[in-house]
Amino acid sequence: MSAERSVAKEDQSLWNSRLFKIGLVTAAVGAIIKAAELITVGVVAVGGAWALWKGKNTR
């Protein structure tokens, strides 16, 4: 049970990352206006946020 709580807490911290949110919004806007460059920037930002989050949470 405590393992589930810690996983949920870690997922929440990724969601609270500003870089992650900016990446999601950028990719969504790029998809709406069909701009491949914005989609690419958004995906890279989300990947960067995930890598930073993963690095912090790896023991």
GUPA-350339 format. One record per atom (N, C-alpha, C): atom name; x, y, z; residue in one letter. Coordinates in pm, 1 decimal. Each point is the difference from the previous one (the first is absolute). Layout:
<nodes>
NODE  a        x        y        z r
NODE CA        X        Y        Z A
...
</nodes>
This chain:
<nodes>
NODE  a        x        y        z r
NODE  N     81.9   -118.3      0.0 M
NODE CA    -81.9    118.3      0.0 M
NODE  C     87.0    125.7      0.0 M
NODE  N    103.3      1.6     81.6 S
NODE CA     86.1    118.5      3.2 S
NODE  C     76.6     16.4   -130.3 S
NODE  N     30.4   -112.1    -67.7 A
NODE CA     67.6      8.8   -129.9 A
NODE  C    -90.7     67.9   -101.9 A
NODE  N   -129.4    -31.0      5.0 E
NODE CA    -94.8     63.7    -91.4 E
NODE  C     -8.3    150.3     26.8 E
NODE  N      4.0     37.1    126.0 R
NODE CA     -5.1    142.1     34.5 R
NODE  C    123.2     73.2    -50.7 R
NODE  N    117.0    -63.1     13.7 S
NODE CA    122.4     66.9    -44.9 S
NODE  C      2.0     13.0   -151.6 S
NODE  N    -51.1    -99.7    -72.0 V
NODE CA     -6.7      9.4   -145.8 V
NODE  C    -94.5    112.2    -40.0 V
NODE  N   -113.9      8.4     64.8 A
NODE CA    -95.1    107.3    -30.7 A
NODE  C     61.3    135.9     30.0 A
NODE  N     75.5      9.7    108.0 K
NODE CA     63.7    126.9     35.1 K
NODE  C    103.9     38.5   -104.2 K
NODE  N     78.6    -97.7    -48.5 E
NODE CA     99.8     27.1   -102.6 E
NODE  C    -66.4     43.1   -130.1 E
NODE  N   -107.9    -67.5    -39.3 D
NODE CA    -71.3     38.0   -121.1 D
NODE  C    -53.7    142.2     12.4 D
NODE  N    -47.7     32.4    117.2 Q
NODE CA    -54.7    133.2     22.0 Q
NODE  C    110.0    104.9    -10.7 Q
NODE  N    118.8    -32.3     47.7 S
NODE CA    107.2     98.2     -7.9 S
NODE  C     40.6     24.4   -144.9 S
NODE  N     -6.7   -102.8    -84.2 L
NODE CA     27.1     19.6   -142.5 L
NODE  C   -107.3     90.4    -59.7 L
NODE  N   -125.2    -24.1     35.1 W
NODE CA   -108.9     82.2    -51.8 W
NODE  C     15.4    145.3     44.3 W
NODE  N     54.5     22.9    119.2 N
NODE CA     17.5    136.2     51.0 N
NODE  C    120.7     70.8    -60.1 N
NODE  N     78.4    -69.4    -80.5 S
NODE CA    117.3     60.3    -63.2 S
NODE  C    -43.3    103.9   -103.4 S
NODE  N     56.5    118.9      9.6 R
NODE CA    -34.6    107.5    -93.6 R
NODE  C     41.3    -37.2   -142.5 R
NODE  N    118.3    -59.7    -16.3 L
NODE CA     47.6    -38.8   -132.7 L
NODE  C    -94.0   -101.9    -63.8 L
NODE  N    -50.1    -94.7     80.0 F
NODE CA    -92.9   -101.1    -49.1 F
NODE  C   -128.8     65.0    -50.6 F
NODE  N    -54.4     92.4     78.2 K
NODE CA   -124.2     67.3    -39.4 K
NODE  C     19.9     85.4   -124.9 K
NODE  N    111.9     71.5     -6.5 I
NODE CA     28.7     81.1   -118.8 I
NODE  C     11.5    -89.2   -122.7 I
NODE  N     65.3   -114.1     15.3 G
NODE CA     14.1    -93.5   -111.5 G
NODE  C   -134.0    -52.7    -47.7 G
NODE  N    -87.2    -35.7     93.7 L
NODE CA   -132.7    -49.6    -38.4 L
NODE  C    -80.2    106.6    -73.4 L
NODE  N      0.7    121.3     52.5 V
NODE CA    -75.8    108.6    -62.8 V
NODE  C     56.6     31.2   -138.2 V
NODE  N    132.0      5.3    -11.2 T
NODE CA     63.1     29.8   -128.8 T
NODE  C    -33.6   -106.5   -103.6 T
NODE  N      8.0   -126.9     39.6 A
NODE CA    -32.7   -108.3    -93.1 A
NODE  C   -147.4      5.2    -40.1 A
NODE  N    -87.7     30.1     95.1 A
NODE CA   -143.1      7.6    -31.0 A
NODE  C    -29.9    115.4    -95.5 A
NODE  N     59.1    115.6     25.4 V
NODE CA    -20.9    115.0    -89.0 V
NODE  C     54.8    -31.5   -138.5 V
NODE  N    116.0    -63.5     -5.5 G
NODE CA     58.0    -38.8   -128.7 G
NODE  C    -90.2    -94.8    -76.4 G
NODE  N    -62.8    -92.0     71.8 A
NODE CA    -90.9    -93.9    -65.8 A
NODE  C   -124.8     71.5    -51.2 A
NODE  N    -49.8     94.8     76.8 I
NODE CA   -121.1     72.4    -40.0 I
NODE  C     25.4     83.7   -125.2 I
NODE  N    113.3     69.4     -3.7 I
NODE CA     27.3     85.2   -116.5 I
NODE  C     85.9    -70.9   -104.8 I
NODE  N     24.3   -126.9     22.5 K
NODE CA     74.2    -85.1    -93.3 K
NODE  C    139.4     55.5    -30.5 K
NODE  N     72.1     33.3    106.8 A
NODE CA    136.3     50.8    -12.2 A
NODE  C     96.3   -105.7     54.1 A
NODE  N     70.8    -64.3    -90.6 A
NODE CA     90.5   -108.4     37.5 A
NODE  C    109.4     47.7     95.6 A
NODE  N     46.0    124.1    -16.8 E
NODE CA    106.7     51.4     86.1 E
NODE  C    -46.0      9.5    145.2 E
NODE  N   -122.5     48.6     21.6 L
NODE CA    -51.5     10.5    136.4 L
NODE  C    -20.2   -137.1     62.2 L
NODE  N    -46.7    -94.5    -78.6 I
NODE CA    -17.8   -135.8     50.9 I
NODE  C    134.7    -56.2     43.2 I
NODE  N    102.4     20.5    -82.6 T
NODE CA    133.9    -49.7     32.2 T
NODE  C     53.4     64.4    127.4 T
NODE  N    -14.0    130.9     12.3 V
NODE CA     46.4     70.3    120.2 V
NODE  C    -74.0    -51.5    123.4 V
NODE  N   -129.5    -20.9    -12.2 G
NODE CA    -78.5    -51.5    112.0 G
NODE  C     43.0   -138.0     42.8 G
NODE  N     23.0    -87.0    -96.5 V
NODE CA     42.8   -136.8     31.0 V
NODE  C    137.8      1.0     65.9 V
NODE  N     89.2     83.4    -49.6 V
NODE CA    134.4      9.9     59.3 V
NODE  C     -9.2     53.4    143.3 V
NODE  N    -85.7     98.0     23.8 A
NODE CA    -16.4     55.1    135.2 A
NODE  C    -56.0   -104.1     96.0 A
NODE  N    -98.7    -76.5    -44.5 V
NODE CA    -56.7   -105.7     84.3 V
NODE  C    106.8   -105.8     28.3 V
NODE  N     76.2    -37.0   -101.5 G
NODE CA    107.8    -97.4     20.0 G
NODE  C    106.1     51.4     96.0 G
NODE  N     33.8    127.3    -11.4 G
NODE CA     96.7     59.3     91.8 G
NODE  C    -50.5      2.3    143.1 G
NODE  N   -126.5     34.7     16.7 A
NODE CA    -59.0      1.3    134.2 A
NODE  C     -1.5   -139.6     59.0 A
NODE  N    -33.7    -98.7    -81.7 W
NODE CA     -2.5   -137.8     48.4 W
NODE  C    140.4    -45.1     39.3 W
NODE  N     99.9     33.4    -80.6 A
NODE CA    137.9    -39.7     30.5 A
NODE  C     48.0     65.1    129.9 A
NODE  N    -30.8    127.9     18.7 L
NODE CA     37.6     67.4    124.6 L
NODE  C    -69.7    -63.1    119.7 L
NODE  N   -129.4    -28.9    -15.5 W
NODE CA    -77.0    -61.9    107.5 W
NODE  C     53.8   -138.4     30.8 W
NODE  N     29.8    -77.1   -102.9 K
NODE CA     50.7   -135.9     18.7 K
NODE  C    135.9      3.8     69.5 K
NODE  N     84.0     95.7    -36.9 G
NODE CA    131.0     13.3     63.1 G
NODE  C     -9.6     32.8    148.1 G
NODE  N    -97.9     81.0     37.0 K
NODE CA    -18.5     36.1    140.7 K
NODE  C    -53.2   -117.1     81.1 K
NODE  N    -80.0    -86.6    -62.8 N
NODE CA    -66.6   -107.1     73.3 N
NODE  C     70.5   -134.2    -11.0 N
NODE  N    117.9     -2.2    -59.7 T
NODE CA     77.3   -123.4     -8.4 T
NODE  C     97.1     -2.5    116.6 T
NODE  N      4.5   -111.7     66.0 R
NODE CA     88.7     -8.9    117.0 R
NODE  C    135.4    -46.5    -37.8 R
</nodes>
